[in-house]
Amino acid sequence: MSEYSSVKLQLNRYKWEALERVMEEQGTDIETVMQEYLIELYSDHVPVAEQMNIRQRLDAEVLDQQKRHGTREVVSGKRLNENDISFSDEIMREMGALNFYINTDFSVDTVFGTNVETVENDDWLNVYASFDTVFREVCNTLDIVLHHGDGGEESLSYMLNDAEKEILHAKMDEYCQQLNGKSLEEYCDELLQEQCPGPMLTMG
């Protein structure tokens, strides 16, 4: 997992004690407030594209670590439909797979059985679909990272049925053409060519 960095700040003791007292009266503390400021500073100044890339890298680390210990499969009564699925961010390359970030602007609690669409907590989800570049098919599960408001993280998986995989395949192809000007098949061929320079046979 990625390491955390810290910053050391200094303030006159009298000022510190006064600020500490006021923060306590307001039901918080200096460390909590400064942590919130630091996150706000990051959000305001680091380019959005770079923030997205970092988020995906961090989620990939969480998924990789927790998959070694097993992930919890979510079960629900509702399945994904075409209107639920849309993508954003870059398509992330992994060994033998492409990862697509799925926007969570649909009723995720209904589909995944989670509890993030509530004012009771500050939890949220990041959801990823993968495409196998060797067998040229949508992978069987969605990878889900459940971020808890207290800083904890949990890795979940959602088993796709054939209808959902078909929808995802079409959406992936459309999104690939939108970002790269190539079909999903053409993009996979290009990646394969980069990995294995020289004559090659295309799939299909």
Disulfide bonds with the S-S distance in Angstrom:
none
